[in-house]
Amino acid sequence: MIELDGLTKRYGTKTAVDHLSFRVRPGMITGFLGPNGAGKSTTMRMMLDLDNPTSGTVRIDGRHYRELDEPLKYIGALLDAKAMHGGRSAHNNLLCLAQSNRIPRSRVGEVLDLVGLTAVARKKSKGFSLGMGQRLGIASALLGDPEILMFDEPVNGLDPEGIHWIRNLMKSLASEGRTIFVSSHLMSEMALTADHLIVIGQGKLLADTSMADFIQQNSRSFVRLRSPQQERLRDVLHADGFVVVEAGNGTLEVDGASTDRLGELAAAHQLTLHELSAQRASLEEAFMQMTAGAVEYHAHGTGTDVHGGAPAAPGPAWGANSGWGAAPGPGSGPTGEGV
Ligand SMILES: Nc1ncnc2c1ncn2[C@@H]1O[C@H](COP(=O)(O)OP(=O)(O)OP(=O)(O)O)[C@@H](O)[C@H]1O
């Protein structure tokens, strides 16, 4: 378990992390979300004692990081995959870490195997691709077989097979009862991976909730209907008290209704339906809805349409930090489920 209490970090007049308090619990994957500059990396660095809090505390299984003997056996982290020594081989990078934490030499081979780098174990890591570097960073996090694992953007640079692999790895580590804390800008990936979410904006806690509740509470869900008798269907729905939105292309959208109820209503009036589908909002929509007021770096002239998917790609007008990391993908719009 990781416990944060009133964690705060100021850089001069800038408050990067603002009185954050939350728990990261074992046996599940907790996603850590926030727009660019929200304070995620600063929070993770303070969790690992790489940065000193201005005030507040972080406890790892009840203790401060500094009080842990051989910390890699308690908490493993992938923060910056490029932090490895480029002149050393993958094997030697891990061996140095293992020796400084009294981890047996045999574990190096095990984790290299686990991340699929055995064939390049003796190659210098400076020649590694982004994806190979990520795998090496993940190997270093796993080295001490810790109960707590923290991953900052773990799928960065990984190909689809690699993304699938890290997703399943995190799930299996969580199912063993470990504590998994992961940040990512890839909402579609986060939606498939995390059980629980911590969302921050401008350093402050915005949400600490299950994935399902987060999506339900921060976005619109509706039922989409399509019928060759659209006008009659609309009249029947109106007569039954539903608010109906004509969405173009012959589709109607109804908020606050179940597909069962609407299907039965259509059948009772002998109306043919070509589509009856519950549209669940995506995590990306819910995230953009919640963080709309806490986005520090905006692209001028694009806006963030909370019901219309991802904003446009970052342009030259973006702030000092890069823009949104999430490209519109399979998780971009509402997802349909139905007939
Ligand atoms: N060493 C530093 N000195 C001054 N300001 C800093 C420093 N590190 C971070 N900040 C500022 O603190 C804020 C939080 O930054 P941080 O990198 O933690 O955000 P983030 O959520 O990880 O962002 P991203 O998603 O872009 O990686 C930003 O405004 C950033 O400019």
The ligand as an SDF file (V2000), in Angstrom:
LIG
                    3D

 31 33  0  0  0  0  0  0  0  0999 V2000
   12.1960   20.9680  -11.4270 N   0  0  0  0  0  0  0  0  0  0  0  0
   11.1640   21.7720  -11.6620 C   0  0  0  0  0  0  0  0  0  0  0  0
   11.2670   23.1030  -11.5410 N   0  0  0  0  0  0  0  0  0  0  0  0
   10.2120   23.9180  -11.7670 C   0  0  0  0  0  0  0  0  0  0  0  0
    8.9880   23.4940  -12.1260 N   0  0  0  0  0  0  0  0  0  0  0  0
    8.8160   22.1800  -12.2750 C   0  0  0  0  0  0  0  0  0  0  0  0
    9.8630   21.2380  -12.0520 C   0  0  0  0  0  0  0  0  0  0  0  0
    9.3840   19.9890  -12.2590 N   0  0  0  0  0  0  0  0  0  0  0  0
    8.0720   20.1420  -12.5980 C   0  0  0  0  0  0  0  0  0  0  0  0
    7.7420   21.4460  -12.5970 N   0  0  0  0  0  0  0  0  0  0  0  0
    6.4070   22.0100  -12.9020 C   0  0  0  0  0  0  0  0  0  0  0  0
    5.4800   21.3470  -12.0710 O   0  0  0  0  0  0  0  0  0  0  0  0
    4.2810   21.0740  -12.7850 C   0  0  0  0  0  0  0  0  0  0  0  0
    3.9880   19.5880  -12.7360 C   0  0  0  0  0  0  0  0  0  0  0  0
    4.9170   18.9040  -13.5790 O   0  0  0  0  0  0  0  0  0  0  0  0
    4.9220   17.3310  -13.7620 P   0  0  0  0  0  0  0  0  0  0  0  0
    6.0490   17.0010  -14.6790 O   0  0  0  0  0  0  0  0  0  0  0  0
    4.9070   16.6740  -12.4380 O   0  0  0  0  0  0  0  0  0  0  0  0
    3.5120   17.0910  -14.4920 O   0  0  0  0  0  0  0  0  0  0  0  0
    2.9690   15.7850  -15.2290 P   0  0  0  0  0  0  0  0  0  0  0  0
    1.5610   15.6030  -14.7820 O   0  0  0  0  0  0  0  0  0  0  0  0
    3.9030   14.6410  -14.9910 O   0  0  0  0  0  0  0  0  0  0  0  0
    3.0090   16.2340  -16.7340 O   0  0  0  0  0  0  0  0  0  0  0  0
    3.1670   15.3830  -18.0950 P   0  0  0  0  0  0  0  0  0  0  0  0
    1.8820   14.6340  -18.2560 O   0  0  0  0  0  0  0  0  0  0  0  0
    3.3340   16.4400  -19.1150 O   0  0  0  0  0  0  0  0  0  0  0  0
    4.3490   14.4890  -17.9420 O   0  0  0  0  0  0  0  0  0  0  0  0
    4.4660   21.6220  -14.1970 C   0  0  0  0  0  0  0  0  0  0  0  0
    3.9000   22.9050  -14.2620 O   0  0  0  0  0  0  0  0  0  0  0  0
    5.9680   21.6910  -14.3360 C   0  0  0  0  0  0  0  0  0  0  0  0
    6.3440   22.7180  -15.2250 O   0  0  0  0  0  0  0  0  0  0  0  0
  1  2  1  0
  2  3  1  0
  2  7  2  0
  3  4  2  0
  4  5  1  0
  5  6  2  0
  6  7  1  0
  6 10  1  0
  7  8  1  0
  8  9  2  0
  9 10  1  0
 10 11  1  0
 11 12  1  0
 11 30  1  0
 12 13  1  0
 13 14  1  0
 13 28  1  0
 14 15  1  0
 15 16  1  0
 16 17  2  0
 16 18  1  0
 16 19  1  0
 19 20  1  0
 20 21  2  0
 20 22  1  0
 20 23  1  0
 23 24  1  0
 24 25  2  0
 24 26  1  0
 24 27  1  0
 28 29  1  0
 28 30  1  0
 30 31  1  0
M  END
$$$$
